Amino acid sequence: MPLLTTKHLRLPWIKCHLSLQTCLYCDNVKDKKSKPTGNKYRDTVYLPKTDFVLSLKKAGDGFKKSELSELYKWQQNENRNKQFILHDGPPYANGKLHVGHAINKVLKDIINRYNLLQGYRVHYVPGWDCHGLPIELKALKKSKKQTLSDQSIRAMSKTFAEESIQVQKEGFQEYGVMADWEGQCYRTMDPLYEAQQLDVFYAMYEKELIYQGYMPVYWSPSSRTALAEAELEYDPGFVSKAVYVKFPVTADTLEACFSLNDAEKSQVFALIWTTTPWTLPANEAICFGSDLTYCLVKNLCNDELYICGKEFVDQLHSILPGESKIIQEIKGSAFKDFKYINPLKQLMDPSMDVQELPFLEGDHVTADVGTGLVHTAPAHGQEDFQKGMQYGLPVDTLVDETGRYTSETGPLLEGKRVHVDAEDTVISLLKDHIILQESYKHSYPIDWRTKKPVILRACKQWFIDTSKLQQQAMECMKDIKVYPESLRQNMDAQLKRKYWCISRQRVWGVPIPVFYHRDTEEVLINREIFDHVRDLISKHSSNCWWNMSVEELLPQEILSRNGLGNSSDYRKGSDIIDIWFDSGTSWASVLSDDKVADVYLEGLDQFRGWFQSSLLTSVAYRGKAPFKKLVVHGFAVDEEGHKMAKSVGNVVDPGQIINGHSKATGIPYGLDVLRLWVANSGLQTKVAIGTNILDIHQEELFQLRKMLRHLLGSLRGFDVNILQTNYSDLLPQDQYLLSLLYSYGTQVTSMYEEYRFGRVLTLLQKFLSDLSKVYITISKDRNYRMLRLAWTPLCVKYCRQHQPH
């Protein structure tokens, strides 16, 4: 069919039409007073007209924060049969927002708005994680007093958290996030939230999933508290002082394996390698691999003989002065009765008799790293601890909560601090037994808050026995969809750990609600005691644990009914619960009626954090996962791909993106550019941001608004009741456009369902390109001369039938 233009209509109709003041069917107005332009054809062209502007003059134009709450409340009250639940992982109430927050919240809002358009009633309750050391430390920095009471620290911490929440709440609204910001929000420091969290804690305690134990845990001397693995970062450039140490092997244990004379027997040493020389005072054994091959190597310069793994011999030759040679090879299983001496023991306590220590078989010993013989300190390593328990070795912690050697190490070591001067002191004391010292660069755990190195230190803590939950949790994960699917293994890896340390030695948090007998240190907690404490916390918040006396928290009548003595016999516990348990039990407060969230969406690091803690606590308490889908986004980096850091100066403030001006255009980027950047980033592992990238998105947004302005202008005055027509009456170009639109809508819906928002934008750009280059080009005559895009053949037919004489 040929293109429909003015030449296809009878000229008298056109003249008559142009003489009218208004066409009721097209909303075309011709002002009687308008002056001729001097061009007899220009006045016959009806250009699109709309109030929609090409670019906003300032960032806030066209958007009111109050509308976000109004929209959320409106859809909540709508009669919608379907509900979509996106459970908000609580950001930390610890100061201003950064682009990571923007990525997280905008992605959630995109998902919520999509489901709103799909006819769902959206359930989205924003929340904040309010407890923990970072908040406590920032609160303490504001105080000029050297010593503060626990109550003062808690009051200051709460004030800081509340101030941060208000700042962040304003920021999230500035990002255009739809929610009931003044009503439905949760905070982990609210009394009811704390009480519900303790319900989960005690239910797990009754199921014997929570217990108190003594074992090595990650300990932060800088924070003076135990840490969970989720609270660790790893410094890939950490440098340790590594040493090769020779321990004398007792002569009478050598006869069964080696043919040596008495002089040679006194010169045999077991060679170990360690990157933590500060743990050598706690050495209680040497572990070997039964199936590994070991060698007895003689140094021809000093006639000393060294026992080491066969794979290490070549390296040993390069370490020893002069020549050395292998005297004998032997299987590790022959060492089961060997004994050795740790010379540090006598230096720590000269009055102590010489102590012979054992060689122990260890499955964890490999030939890949080190000498093939592993120094074992049960108080400072998990595998070491297991060996200590198996063979009844001492598990004595020789460093205190600040990382300093205790008095048990003797006057030569007492007070020396790990990672400061402890290593140098130990090396100095062992100088005659060290054959090599070197700097060893490797990945080492650091406290994610203070950025200082941590240590493994045995102490009494509260744990969750995750080994009992592992199988059920992994079964639940089989029914969970993960986006991107390639990240599923991250959760599987985290679920393999055997325990989770949940006690912290701080005051700003929810207390572990137990009491200890003053004489025996026996733990006291039962259902009646717990219910009493829980009710107090639900009314007065967890502050009551610090503000009330033991007699108030542990009434005498309860003790008397249970035959447990007097209140004065007990003290209340001083540990708080790990904040990952705080936030991980948020489902108990937000997902009422035993519901399950459709989506949990957080950053990649939350597999070892909120994703995992939520899964484990929900499985333990109600036997199922709290989510159906896990959606995982990446981290922001600069345009060079570097991690953002204040020290580098490449941190980007989302507020500056919204309100700042582009160097290229001189106009503010605005909220839409920020959201466009987030949507385009999608679920990439690294999300680059910078002025060049933002300028590109600003241009894309301008082109999009230009297209929308044209389309809206063309539709001005469109009345579907008058101009509606059948598909069969449409021109071929109109039918073609509808087919493109249908294909586009189908593909976009599919991409939204798979959380591929970057692909949504790619499809949009392609559709707009087809619309501009093809459809608008071939229909512009009809659009301009027949008054607007809404003029369909039916409209033409109607006007023809009603044209004057």
Secondary structure, DSSP 4 states (H G I P E B T S, - for coil): -PPP-GGGS-HHHHHHHHH-SEETTTTEE--TTPPP-S-TTGGG------S--SS-SSTTTT--THHHHHHHHHHHHS--SEEEEEEPPPPB-SS---HHHHHHHHHHHHHHHHHHHTTEEEE---EEB--SHHHHHHHHHT---S---HHHHHHHHHHHHHHHHHHHHHHHHHTT--S-TTSS-EETTSHHHHHHHHHHHHHHHHTT-EEEEEEEEEEETTTTEEE-GGGEEEEEEEEEEEEEEEEEBPGGGSTTT----HHHHTTEEEEEEES-GGGGGG--EEEE-TTSEEEEEEETTT--EEEEEGGGHHHHHHHSSS-EEEEEEEEGGGGTT-EEE-HHHHHH-TTSPP-EEEEEE-TT--SSSTTS-EEE-GGG-HHHHHHHHHHT------B-TTSBB-GGG-TTTTT-BTTTTHHHHHHHHTGGGEEEEEEEEEEEEEETTT--B-EEEEEEEEEE-GGGTHHHHHHHHTT-EEESGGGHHHHHHHTT-S-EE-EES-SSS-B---EEETTT--EE--HHHHHHHHHHHHHH-THHHHHS-HHHHS-HHHHHHTT---GGGEEE---EE-HHHHHHTTHHHHS-TT--EEEEEEEGGGGTTHHHHHHHHHHHHHSS-SEEEEEEE-EEE-TTSPBP-TTTT----HHHHHHSBPTTTSSB-HHHHHHHHHHHHTT-SEEE--HHHHHHHHHHHHHHHHHHHHHHHHTTT--HHHH---GGGS-HHHHHHHHHHHHHHHHHHHHHHTT-HHHHHHHHHHHHHHIIIIIIHHHHHHHHHSSSTT--HHHHHHHHHT---
